[in-house]
Amino acid sequence: MIESIFSTLFEVIVPLSLPVIAGALLSRFKQLEIKPLLTMVLYYLTPVLIFETLMKAEVSYQDVYFILAYSLLNLVLLWGLANGLGKLLRLPANNIAALTLISAFTNSVNYGIPLVLLAFGQLGLDKASVFIVLQMVIINTIGIYFAARSHFNMKNAVKSVFSLPAIYAAILALGFRLLQLSVPSGLESGLSMIAEAYSPVVLAILGVQMMNVKTEKLNHTTETTFWAGMGIRLLLAPLIALFCLSLLNIEGILFSVLFVLACMPTAVNAGILAQKFDASPTIVTKTILWTTLLSFFILPFLIVLVK
């Protein structure tokens, strides 16, 4: 067991850490500007990645049903928990938005894809792909609403969802699948090349965010929000995931994959949305930092346990 844990640690965590370190070094020595990178991720890389992944995913209709039901139930419970706790603690609207982003969205794309492939092979990755695409679509639609509603009313927050191209990429891919259309090979090669750039760029952004969070101080309210987010993401979110998986009678490799993905650190995209919509980005970034660092030790153990 110990050997398996260390194997997972060095074969997955070390490679993933390289672009994070690169981003941190660029931020430290070259004062790398993060806003242009955020724009590139939201308007360029994310929609292409969503389109590519939806076009290539191969799973059964039963798996799609289970994953969709689990994703929605899990999201509703985490949103209710974060929103209720935020109101109980009398947090301001932007802090509640931050707490919701921290609680509801995990880093299942950049971190989860290689982790699942190593632990469960191609079969596990095929099953994970539907959940990962749903997460990408949800965070770039409902996630935008969660982030934007702290400053806008419901109507304008919904408009913000449709101001970014991710939702249109998902609709386009589903249309292609339903009509059984294929992308020309030359165009497909270009799209694949763009999609492959997503993970290193977003992980480099994580490195920049990690460097920035060290220089920012949190007041009492933001500190309370931070610890509430850490508690939900590290302790309560895995328990809620277990409850949802048991309620839906999900078993086998699908259970293992979905549980591991539920235990991922807070999504980098949550930090990107918090930056864009001013949903207390300092809190979200600090939570991303600490949940990511702790996951280096927690996730290898969990993978070995569920296998």
Steps between C-alpha positions, in 0.01 A plus 500: 500500500779743593675424171179572305452830683854616420464382140187714459673792669806502275342394170211748510564778751857576392415549129198713588712717727734613219267754331388619845862567594561670163206734557619579852853579378372721218284687749790542742772608257314637195183637664281294266164669438214262575202683344599439133546132583157487666344649187677245280379211718138615518454607136740270314624186675194404707242492216734299277570250779128458571424446132784249455417298811129480423570388146732215609333367818395132472276370781168316538166675544470344846832654605388836363177476703682411823766769451244768415280410799800489733644829371175692540416353842852562628498857364165584660608364841835681493334824387241471777769430759721791391211743466345398832831515688581836344171646620542339843841666532352826366756525222473771232369403157840482330634272776199269464571491126862406577391230747265352240774490235741337748247239609336403173783475247808276502812496286382193311638604160867596538563285806232234462566379145858374551417375849206290380694369199784380722277348768219345294630481143317594180170349623505728801587800284212427260257500792663807654477693171123549530530632856793723401311648205196558722725675751646720226155588370355556848785718626489707181122543525365457853843588641491832317155560648627421852794739455309780329189511718697659786509820293210459257132416527379161375423626149845651446672200661323269255610730217859459619472125439430565133769767468770230494539247215517180710123442494491542121788253459303240699184559294697476175666172603167346605351608167784330312450180703122494449533560126792254478725760342878488513762773501733508195838345581700820447271699727495216754880504522497873569229469766686215671816708510313790664327270750834349605621847599226535763656309788853652498363853462243464778753333731743785431221741601466299821871559563454874451200499734700310762769768493246782522314354797809514721506880495132551579362522853154379599278682747279320751206454262712368214694275739170352620394442139834335422476251787136426419602426141788276611267307729241444229747409225720265703252345745135550411521480119639142501226395745232658282648321198482167684137570591408580138683195363332271753156653441530441124644147548808582293757222527823366353752707314250782446464533879878513546553755223221735612606483865864583420391790278278628783806514727703718264617845614303812415483566125746743344208628292327601823790739558478625142128576537556658841760730343276592207187570705670623822355218711762534777785359283748518791299243697449270202868516400619427852267201518623373162857527632444307822261236366744435215798465733310268734368293210856399409492282812129417531413390145764227452373338822134526391574349158667197653213470751215498245685267264 
